Structures are given as structure tokens and as C-alpha cells.
Amino acid sequence: MDISKIEKIAIVSSILSTFGEDALAPHVDLNRLSELCEESTRNSTARQCGEATVSVLNKIIDSLSEEGEQ
């Protein structure tokens, strides 16, 4: 499964929103993460970010479905 950079950021953003910065800070370099996200989303619209979230969710569902068939 190929996942684009903006799709990866969508996944990371969802995880960060779910657990919160305080819970992840001891385990993740939040400064580095912030820099990477800002760099990648600087040229992306909110619509593109939303589409990336839906796209990666569908890719994961398809992948899980394929694994279940095997």
C-alpha cells in the first residue's frame, strides 16, 4: 500500500488529536513532527488535507479487506 506524505500527516494528526501532546511528548519528538507537518501542509488547502484523510482511510480499509480474504 502506497501512502503519500500528506496521507501520512493525516494519520499522525489523527493520532495526535486522539492521545494529545502531553501523552505523546515523552515518546515522540513533537518539535520535529511539527516542523515536518508544517513543511508538508504549507502548500495544501484544508480541502486537500480532508481528502487525504478520507483517501488514506479508504486505503487502510481496502488493505484490511484484502488481508481478510487471504
PDB file of N, CA, C and O in Angstrom, chain B, residues numbered from 101:
ATOM      1  N   MET B 101       0.852  -1.169   0.000  1.00  0.00           N
ATOM      2  CA  MET B 101       0.000   0.000   0.000  1.00  0.00           C
ATOM      3  C   MET B 101       0.901   1.236   0.000  1.00  0.00           C
ATOM      4  O   MET B 101       1.743   1.410   0.881  1.00  0.00           O
ATOM      5  N   ASP B 102       0.706   2.074  -0.992  1.00  0.00           N
ATOM      6  CA  ASP B 102       1.450   3.330  -1.067  1.00  0.00           C
ATOM      7  C   ASP B 102       0.650   4.432  -0.385  1.00  0.00           C
ATOM      8  O   ASP B 102      -0.535   4.622  -0.658  1.00  0.00           O
ATOM      9  N   ILE B 103       1.319   5.149   0.503  1.00  0.00           N
ATOM     10  CA  ILE B 103       0.677   6.250   1.219  1.00  0.00           C
ATOM     11  C   ILE B 103       1.495   7.512   0.971  1.00  0.00           C
ATOM     12  O   ILE B 103       2.707   7.530   1.188  1.00  0.00           O
ATOM     13  N   SER B 104       0.824   8.561   0.518  1.00  0.00           N
ATOM     14  CA  SER B 104       1.506   9.822   0.233  1.00  0.00           C
ATOM     15  C   SER B 104       1.905  10.520   1.536  1.00  0.00           C
ATOM     16  O   SER B 104       1.465  10.149   2.624  1.00  0.00           O
ATOM     17  N   LYS B 105       2.739  11.527   1.391  1.00  0.00           N
ATOM     18  CA  LYS B 105       3.208  12.266   2.571  1.00  0.00           C
ATOM     19  C   LYS B 105       2.050  12.955   3.289  1.00  0.00           C
ATOM     20  O   LYS B 105       1.986  12.946   4.518  1.00  0.00           O
ATOM     21  N   ILE B 106       1.151  13.543   2.537  1.00  0.00           N
ATOM     22  CA  ILE B 106       0.026  14.240   3.171  1.00  0.00           C
ATOM     23  C   ILE B 106      -0.913  13.238   3.848  1.00  0.00           C
ATOM     24  O   ILE B 106      -1.536  13.562   4.860  1.00  0.00           O
ATOM     25  N   GLU B 107      -1.019  12.023   3.299  1.00  0.00           N
ATOM     26  CA  GLU B 107      -1.821  10.986   3.948  1.00  0.00           C
ATOM     27  C   GLU B 107      -1.167  10.538   5.254  1.00  0.00           C
ATOM     28  O   GLU B 107      -1.855  10.284   6.242  1.00  0.00           O
ATOM     29  N   LYS B 108       0.152  10.443   5.252  1.00  0.00           N
ATOM     30  CA  LYS B 108       0.871  10.090   6.485  1.00  0.00           C
ATOM     31  C   LYS B 108       0.644  11.152   7.554  1.00  0.00           C
ATOM     32  O   LYS B 108       0.462  10.834   8.730  1.00  0.00           O
ATOM     33  N   ILE B 109       0.655  12.408   7.138  1.00  0.00           N
ATOM     34  CA  ILE B 109       0.419  13.504   8.077  1.00  0.00           C
ATOM     35  C   ILE B 109      -1.005  13.430   8.625  1.00  0.00           C
ATOM     36  O   ILE B 109      -1.235  13.723   9.798  1.00  0.00           O
ATOM     37  N   ALA B 110      -1.951  13.043   7.788  1.00  0.00           N
ATOM     38  CA  ALA B 110      -3.337  12.887   8.248  1.00  0.00           C
ATOM     39  C   ALA B 110      -3.424  11.829   9.343  1.00  0.00           C
ATOM     40  O   ALA B 110      -4.137  12.009  10.330  1.00  0.00           O
ATOM     41  N   ILE B 111      -2.699  10.726   9.169  1.00  0.00           N
ATOM     42  CA  ILE B 111      -2.688   9.666  10.182  1.00  0.00           C
ATOM     43  C   ILE B 111      -2.072  10.181  11.476  1.00  0.00           C
ATOM     44  O   ILE B 111      -2.628   9.992  12.558  1.00  0.00           O
ATOM     45  N   VAL B 112      -0.922  10.829  11.355  1.00  0.00           N
ATOM     46  CA  VAL B 112      -0.226  11.346  12.535  1.00  0.00           C
ATOM     47  C   VAL B 112      -1.090  12.376  13.257  1.00  0.00           C
ATOM     48  O   VAL B 112      -1.163  12.377  14.486  1.00  0.00           O
ATOM     49  N   SER B 113      -1.734  13.240  12.507  1.00  0.00           N
ATOM     50  CA  SER B 113      -2.598  14.264  13.109  1.00  0.00           C
ATOM     51  C   SER B 113      -3.753  13.634  13.876  1.00  0.00           C
ATOM     52  O   SER B 113      -4.117  14.096  14.958  1.00  0.00           O
ATOM     53  N   SER B 114      -4.322  12.580  13.312  1.00  0.00           N
ATOM     54  CA  SER B 114      -5.419  11.884  13.992  1.00  0.00           C
ATOM     55  C   SER B 114      -4.951  11.248  15.292  1.00  0.00           C
ATOM     56  O   SER B 114      -5.638  11.322  16.312  1.00  0.00           O
ATOM     57  N   ILE B 115      -3.784  10.627  15.250  1.00  0.00           N
ATOM     58  CA  ILE B 115      -3.232  10.009  16.461  1.00  0.00           C
ATOM     59  C   ILE B 115      -2.941  11.078  17.506  1.00  0.00           C
ATOM     60  O   ILE B 115      -3.250  10.905  18.685  1.00  0.00           O
ATOM     61  N   LEU B 116      -2.348  12.178  17.070  1.00  0.00           N
ATOM     62  CA  LEU B 116      -2.025  13.270  17.985  1.00  0.00           C
ATOM     63  C   LEU B 116      -3.295  13.846  18.613  1.00  0.00           C
ATOM     64  O   LEU B 116      -3.321  14.144  19.807  1.00  0.00           O
ATOM     65  N   SER B 117      -4.336  14.001  17.814  1.00  0.00           N
ATOM     66  CA  SER B 117      -5.605  14.512  18.335  1.00  0.00           C
ATOM     67  C   SER B 117      -6.235  13.550  19.334  1.00  0.00           C
ATOM     68  O   SER B 117      -6.833  13.973  20.323  1.00  0.00           O
ATOM     69  N   THR B 118      -6.097  12.268  19.071  1.00  0.00           N
ATOM     70  CA  THR B 118      -6.700  11.258  19.942  1.00  0.00           C
ATOM     71  C   THR B 118      -6.027  11.207  21.305  1.00  0.00           C
ATOM     72  O   THR B 118      -6.698  11.215  22.337  1.00  0.00           O
ATOM     73  N   PHE B 119      -4.705  11.156  21.306  1.00  0.00           N
ATOM     74  CA  PHE B 119      -3.976  10.966  22.558  1.00  0.00           C
ATOM     75  C   PHE B 119      -3.555  12.269  23.220  1.00  0.00           C
ATOM     76  O   PHE B 119      -3.407  12.321  24.441  1.00  0.00           O
ATOM     77  N   GLY B 120      -3.360  13.313  22.439  1.00  0.00           N
ATOM     78  CA  GLY B 120      -2.924  14.596  22.966  1.00  0.00           C
ATOM     79  C   GLY B 120      -1.410  14.693  23.069  1.00  0.00           C
ATOM     80  O   GLY B 120      -0.711  13.690  23.213  1.00  0.00           O
ATOM     81  N   GLU B 121      -0.927  15.916  22.991  1.00  0.00           N
ATOM     82  CA  GLU B 121       0.518  16.161  23.023  1.00  0.00           C
ATOM     83  C   GLU B 121       1.154  15.712  24.330  1.00  0.00           C
ATOM     84  O   GLU B 121       2.256  15.163  24.328  1.00  0.00           O
ATOM     85  N   ASP B 122       0.473  15.938  25.438  1.00  0.00           N
ATOM     86  CA  ASP B 122       1.049  15.581  26.743  1.00  0.00           C
ATOM     87  C   ASP B 122       1.341  14.088  26.845  1.00  0.00           C
ATOM     88  O   ASP B 122       2.370  13.687  27.389  1.00  0.00           O
ATOM     89  N   ALA B 123       0.440  13.275  26.326  1.00  0.00           N
ATOM     90  CA  ALA B 123       0.626  11.822  26.405  1.00  0.00           C
ATOM     91  C   ALA B 123       1.732  11.343  25.471  1.00  0.00           C
ATOM     92  O   ALA B 123       2.430  10.378  25.781  1.00  0.00           O
ATOM     93  N   LEU B 124       1.896  12.008  24.334  1.00  0.00           N
ATOM     94  CA  LEU B 124       2.877  11.556  23.347  1.00  0.00           C
ATOM     95  C   LEU B 124       4.260  12.176  23.533  1.00  0.00           C
ATOM     96  O   LEU B 124       5.255  11.621  23.068  1.00  0.00           O
ATOM     97  N   ALA B 125       4.327  13.310  24.202  1.00  0.00           N
ATOM     98  CA  ALA B 125       5.592  14.039  24.346  1.00  0.00           C
ATOM     99  C   ALA B 125       6.747  13.192  24.879  1.00  0.00           C
ATOM    100  O   ALA B 125       7.865  13.344  24.386  1.00  0.00           O
ATOM    101  N   PRO B 126       6.542  12.314  25.852  1.00  0.00           N
ATOM    102  CA  PRO B 126       7.670  11.509  26.337  1.00  0.00           C
ATOM    103  C   PRO B 126       8.178  10.485  25.314  1.00  0.00           C
ATOM    104  O   PRO B 126       9.273   9.942  25.460  1.00  0.00           O
ATOM    105  N   HIS B 127       7.376  10.230  24.286  1.00  0.00           N
ATOM    106  CA  HIS B 127       7.706   9.166  23.345  1.00  0.00           C
ATOM    107  C   HIS B 127       8.022   9.653  21.935  1.00  0.00           C
ATOM    108  O   HIS B 127       8.597   8.914  21.135  1.00  0.00           O
ATOM    109  N   VAL B 128       7.649  10.891  21.629  1.00  0.00           N
ATOM    110  CA  VAL B 128       7.745  11.410  20.266  1.00  0.00           C
ATOM    111  C   VAL B 128       8.401  12.786  20.292  1.00  0.00           C
ATOM    112  O   VAL B 128       8.149  13.585  21.194  1.00  0.00           O
ATOM    113  N   ASP B 129       9.237  13.055  19.305  1.00  0.00           N
ATOM    114  CA  ASP B 129       9.849  14.374  19.164  1.00  0.00           C
ATOM    115  C   ASP B 129       8.822  15.309  18.522  1.00  0.00           C
ATOM    116  O   ASP B 129       8.743  15.401  17.297  1.00  0.00           O
ATOM    117  N   LEU B 130       8.047  15.992  19.339  1.00  0.00           N
ATOM    118  CA  LEU B 130       6.964  16.831  18.843  1.00  0.00           C
ATOM    119  C   LEU B 130       7.467  18.024  18.038  1.00  0.00           C
ATOM    120  O   LEU B 130       6.782  18.472  17.119  1.00  0.00           O
ATOM    121  N   ASN B 131       8.639  18.545  18.360  1.00  0.00           N
ATOM    122  CA  ASN B 131       9.192  19.661  17.586  1.00  0.00           C
ATOM    123  C   ASN B 131       9.483  19.225  16.156  1.00  0.00           C
ATOM    124  O   ASN B 131       9.137  19.920  15.201  1.00  0.00           O
ATOM    125  N   ARG B 132      10.115  18.082  16.023  1.00  0.00           N
ATOM    126  CA  ARG B 132      10.430  17.546  14.690  1.00  0.00           C
ATOM    127  C   ARG B 132       9.142  17.252  13.924  1.00  0.00           C
ATOM    128  O   ARG B 132       9.025  17.566  12.739  1.00  0.00           O
ATOM    129  N   LEU B 133       8.191  16.653  14.609  1.00  0.00           N
ATOM    130  CA  LEU B 133       6.906  16.341  13.993  1.00  0.00           C
ATOM    131  C   LEU B 133       6.218  17.612  13.513  1.00  0.00           C
ATOM    132  O   LEU B 133       5.688  17.654  12.403  1.00  0.00           O
ATOM    133  N   SER B 134       6.225  18.628  14.330  1.00  0.00           N
ATOM    134  CA  SER B 134       5.608  19.901  13.973  1.00  0.00           C
ATOM    135  C   SER B 134       6.264  20.506  12.737  1.00  0.00           C
ATOM    136  O   SER B 134       5.573  20.996  11.844  1.00  0.00           O
ATOM    137  N   GLU B 135       7.587  20.476  12.682  1.00  0.00           N
ATOM    138  CA  GLU B 135       8.314  21.005  11.523  1.00  0.00           C
ATOM    139  C   GLU B 135       7.942  20.254  10.253  1.00  0.00           C
ATOM    140  O   GLU B 135       7.695  20.868   9.215  1.00  0.00           O
ATOM    141  N   LEU B 136       7.902  18.935  10.330  1.00  0.00           N
ATOM    142  CA  LEU B 136       7.570  18.123   9.158  1.00  0.00           C
ATOM    143  C   LEU B 136       6.147  18.388   8.685  1.00  0.00           C
ATOM    144  O   LEU B 136       5.897  18.499   7.485  1.00  0.00           O
ATOM    145  N   CYS B 137       5.230  18.488   9.615  1.00  0.00           N
ATOM    146  CA  CYS B 137       3.834  18.730   9.263  1.00  0.00           C
ATOM    147  C   CYS B 137       3.645  20.113   8.653  1.00  0.00           C
ATOM    148  O   CYS B 137       2.948  20.266   7.649  1.00  0.00           O
ATOM    149  N   GLU B 138       4.261  21.106   9.254  1.00  0.00           N
ATOM    150  CA  GLU B 138       4.140  22.470   8.730  1.00  0.00           C
ATOM    151  C   GLU B 138       4.723  22.564   7.331  1.00  0.00           C
ATOM    152  O   GLU B 138       4.133  23.186   6.448  1.00  0.00           O
ATOM    153  N   GLU B 139       5.879  21.949   7.130  1.00  0.00           N
ATOM    154  CA  GLU B 139       6.539  21.975   5.830  1.00  0.00           C
ATOM    155  C   GLU B 139       5.661  21.334   4.759  1.00  0.00           C
ATOM    156  O   GLU B 139       5.566  21.845   3.643  1.00  0.00           O
ATOM    157  N   SER B 140       5.035  20.241   5.090  1.00  0.00           N
ATOM    158  CA  SER B 140       4.252  19.494   4.111  1.00  0.00           C
ATOM    159  C   SER B 140       2.874  20.086   3.869  1.00  0.00           C
ATOM    160  O   SER B 140       2.348  19.976   2.761  1.00  0.00           O
ATOM    161  N   THR B 141       2.282  20.704   4.864  1.00  0.00           N
ATOM    162  CA  THR B 141       0.930  21.241   4.704  1.00  0.00           C
ATOM    163  C   THR B 141       0.912  22.716   4.312  1.00  0.00           C
ATOM    164  O   THR B 141      -0.154  23.271   4.044  1.00  0.00           O
ATOM    165  N   ARG B 142       2.057  23.342   4.276  1.00  0.00           N
ATOM    166  CA  ARG B 142       2.138  24.771   3.937  1.00  0.00           C
ATOM    167  C   ARG B 142       1.465  25.053   2.589  1.00  0.00           C
ATOM    168  O   ARG B 142       0.789  26.069   2.429  1.00  0.00           O
ATOM    169  N   ASN B 143       1.653  24.154   1.630  1.00  0.00           N
ATOM    170  CA  ASN B 143       1.112  24.364   0.291  1.00  0.00           C
ATOM    171  C   ASN B 143      -0.170  23.569   0.049  1.00  0.00           C
ATOM    172  O   ASN B 143      -0.590  23.402  -1.096  1.00  0.00           O
ATOM    173  N   SER B 144      -0.783  23.084   1.110  1.00  0.00           N
ATOM    174  CA  SER B 144      -2.004  22.289   0.982  1.00  0.00           C
ATOM    175  C   SER B 144      -3.186  23.056   1.561  1.00  0.00           C
ATOM    176  O   SER B 144      -3.064  23.754   2.567  1.00  0.00           O
ATOM    177  N   THR B 145      -4.323  22.909   0.906  1.00  0.00           N
ATOM    178  CA  THR B 145      -5.542  23.540   1.412  1.00  0.00           C
ATOM    179  C   THR B 145      -6.208  22.617   2.426  1.00  0.00           C
ATOM    180  O   THR B 145      -5.870  21.438   2.529  1.00  0.00           O
ATOM    181  N   ALA B 146      -7.150  23.165   3.161  1.00  0.00           N
ATOM    182  CA  ALA B 146      -7.906  22.354   4.120  1.00  0.00           C
ATOM    183  C   ALA B 146      -8.651  21.238   3.386  1.00  0.00           C
ATOM    184  O   ALA B 146      -8.775  20.124   3.895  1.00  0.00           O
ATOM    185  N   ARG B 147      -9.135  21.545   2.208  1.00  0.00           N
ATOM    186  CA  ARG B 147      -9.841  20.532   1.410  1.00  0.00           C
ATOM    187  C   ARG B 147      -8.908  19.388   1.033  1.00  0.00           C
ATOM    188  O   ARG B 147      -9.289  18.221   1.128  1.00  0.00           O
ATOM    189  N   GLN B 148      -7.686  19.711   0.607  1.00  0.00           N
ATOM    190  CA  GLN B 148      -6.715  18.674   0.250  1.00  0.00           C
ATOM    191  C   GLN B 148      -6.376  17.801   1.457  1.00  0.00           C
ATOM    192  O   GLN B 148      -6.237  16.584   1.328  1.00  0.00           O
ATOM    193  N   CYS B 149      -6.247  18.414   2.614  1.00  0.00           N
ATOM    194  CA  CYS B 149      -5.956  17.652   3.835  1.00  0.00           C
ATOM    195  C   CYS B 149      -7.122  16.737   4.182  1.00  0.00           C
ATOM    196  O   CYS B 149      -6.918  15.589   4.579  1.00  0.00           O
ATOM    197  N   GLY B 150      -8.336  17.238   4.033  1.00  0.00           N
ATOM    198  CA  GLY B 150      -9.518  16.409   4.284  1.00  0.00           C
ATOM    199  C   GLY B 150      -9.613  15.255   3.306  1.00  0.00           C
ATOM    200  O   GLY B 150      -9.939  14.132   3.690  1.00  0.00           O
ATOM    201  N   GLU B 151      -9.327  15.532   2.037  1.00  0.00           N
ATOM    202  CA  GLU B 151      -9.353  14.478   1.022  1.00  0.00           C
ATOM    203  C   GLU B 151      -8.283  13.428   1.297  1.00  0.00           C
ATOM    204  O   GLU B 151      -8.504  12.238   1.070  1.00  0.00           O
ATOM    205  N   ALA B 152      -7.135  13.861   1.780  1.00  0.00           N
ATOM    206  CA  ALA B 152      -6.058  12.922   2.113  1.00  0.00           C
ATOM    207  C   ALA B 152      -6.473  12.014   3.264  1.00  0.00           C
ATOM    208  O   ALA B 152      -6.145  10.828   3.272  1.00  0.00           O
ATOM    209  N   THR B 153      -7.188  12.568   4.228  1.00  0.00           N
ATOM    210  CA  THR B 153      -7.659  11.768   5.360  1.00  0.00           C
ATOM    211  C   THR B 153      -8.623  10.683   4.886  1.00  0.00           C
ATOM    212  O   THR B 153      -8.507   9.526   5.288  1.00  0.00           O
ATOM    213  N   VAL B 154      -9.568  11.055   4.037  1.00  0.00           N
ATOM    214  CA  VAL B 154     -10.527  10.087   3.504  1.00  0.00           C
ATOM    215  C   VAL B 154      -9.811   9.054   2.638  1.00  0.00           C
ATOM    216  O   VAL B 154     -10.111   7.862   2.707  1.00  0.00           O
ATOM    217  N   SER B 155      -8.875   9.512   1.834  1.00  0.00           N
ATOM    218  CA  SER B 155      -8.134   8.616   0.947  1.00  0.00           C
ATOM    219  C   SER B 155      -7.358   7.558   1.717  1.00  0.00           C
ATOM    220  O   SER B 155      -7.421   6.373   1.388  1.00  0.00           O
ATOM    221  N   VAL B 156      -6.632   7.982   2.736  1.00  0.00           N
ATOM    222  CA  VAL B 156      -5.829   7.018   3.494  1.00  0.00           C
ATOM    223  C   VAL B 156      -6.729   6.079   4.288  1.00  0.00           C
ATOM    224  O   VAL B 156      -6.391   4.909   4.463  1.00  0.00           O
ATOM    225  N   LEU B 157      -7.853   6.563   4.766  1.00  0.00           N
ATOM    226  CA  LEU B 157      -8.791   5.694   5.469  1.00  0.00           C
ATOM    227  C   LEU B 157      -9.305   4.604   4.529  1.00  0.00           C
ATOM    228  O   LEU B 157      -9.378   3.436   4.909  1.00  0.00           O
ATOM    229  N   ASN B 158      -9.659   4.987   3.305  1.00  0.00           N
ATOM    230  CA  ASN B 158     -10.112   4.001   2.325  1.00  0.00           C
ATOM    231  C   ASN B 158      -9.013   3.009   1.963  1.00  0.00           C
ATOM    232  O   ASN B 158      -9.286   1.822   1.779  1.00  0.00           O
ATOM    233  N   LYS B 159      -7.782   3.480   1.861  1.00  0.00           N
ATOM    234  CA  LYS B 159      -6.664   2.578   1.568  1.00  0.00           C
ATOM    235  C   LYS B 159      -6.480   1.553   2.683  1.00  0.00           C
ATOM    236  O   LYS B 159      -6.242   0.375   2.417  1.00  0.00           O
ATOM    237  N   ILE B 160      -6.589   1.999   3.912  1.00  0.00           N
ATOM    238  CA  ILE B 160      -6.439   1.088   5.055  1.00  0.00           C
ATOM    239  C   ILE B 160      -7.583   0.073   5.071  1.00  0.00           C
ATOM    240  O   ILE B 160      -7.354  -1.114   5.304  1.00  0.00           O
ATOM    241  N   ILE B 161      -8.801   0.528   4.827  1.00  0.00           N
ATOM    242  CA  ILE B 161      -9.946  -0.383   4.787  1.00  0.00           C
ATOM    243  C   ILE B 161      -9.761  -1.419   3.682  1.00  0.00           C
ATOM    244  O   ILE B 161      -9.987  -2.609   3.900  1.00  0.00           O
ATOM    245  N   ASP B 162      -9.348  -0.967   2.490  1.00  0.00           N
ATOM    246  CA  ASP B 162      -9.107  -1.898   1.382  1.00  0.00           C
ATOM    247  C   ASP B 162      -8.034  -2.913   1.739  1.00  0.00           C
ATOM    248  O   ASP B 162      -8.175  -4.101   1.449  1.00  0.00           O
ATOM    249  N   SER B 163      -6.968  -2.448   2.364  1.00  0.00           N
ATOM    250  CA  SER B 163      -5.872  -3.331   2.754  1.00  0.00           C
ATOM    251  C   SER B 163      -6.341  -4.373   3.765  1.00  0.00           C
ATOM    252  O   SER B 163      -6.003  -5.551   3.651  1.00  0.00           O
ATOM    253  N   LEU B 164      -7.112  -3.941   4.745  1.00  0.00           N
ATOM    254  CA  LEU B 164      -7.645  -4.874   5.744  1.00  0.00           C
ATOM    255  C   LEU B 164      -8.588  -5.887   5.101  1.00  0.00           C
ATOM    256  O   LEU B 164      -8.595  -7.061   5.469  1.00  0.00           O
ATOM    257  N   SER B 165      -9.372  -5.429   4.150  1.00  0.00           N
ATOM    258  CA  SER B 165     -10.293  -6.313   3.448  1.00  0.00           C
ATOM    259  C   SER B 165      -9.530  -7.372   2.654  1.00  0.00           C
ATOM    260  O   SER B 165      -9.906  -8.544   2.651  1.00  0.00           O
ATOM    261  N   GLU B 166      -8.461  -6.955   1.984  1.00  0.00           N
ATOM    262  CA  GLU B 166      -7.632  -7.888   1.215  1.00  0.00           C
ATOM    263  C   GLU B 166      -6.977  -8.909   2.134  1.00  0.00           C
ATOM    264  O   GLU B 166      -6.889 -10.086   1.786  1.00  0.00           O
ATOM    265  N   GLU B 167      -6.519  -8.476   3.295  1.00  0.00           N
ATOM    266  CA  GLU B 167      -5.891  -9.385   4.255  1.00  0.00           C
ATOM    267  C   GLU B 167      -6.902 -10.401   4.766  1.00  0.00           C
ATOM    268  O   GLU B 167      -6.557 -11.558   5.006  1.00  0.00           O
ATOM    269  N   GLY B 168      -8.140  -9.975   4.931  1.00  0.00           N
ATOM    270  CA  GLY B 168      -9.179 -10.868   5.422  1.00  0.00           C
ATOM    271  C   GLY B 168      -9.550 -11.948   4.418  1.00  0.00           C
ATOM    272  O   GLY B 168      -9.996 -13.031   4.795  1.00  0.00           O
ATOM    273  N   GLU B 169      -9.362 -11.647   3.137  1.00  0.00           N
ATOM    274  CA  GLU B 169      -9.691 -12.600   2.082  1.00  0.00           C
ATOM    275  C   GLU B 169      -8.631 -13.678   1.918  1.00  0.00           C
ATOM    276  O   GLU B 169      -8.886 -14.715   1.306  1.00  0.00           O
ATOM    277  N   GLN B 170      -7.467 -13.441   2.450  1.00  0.00           N
ATOM    278  CA  GLN B 170      -6.369 -14.395   2.254  1.00  0.00           C
ATOM    279  C   GLN B 170      -6.418 -15.520   3.229  1.00  0.00           C
ATOM    280  O   GLN B 170      -5.564 -16.405   3.193  1.00  0.00           O
TER     281      GLN B 170
END
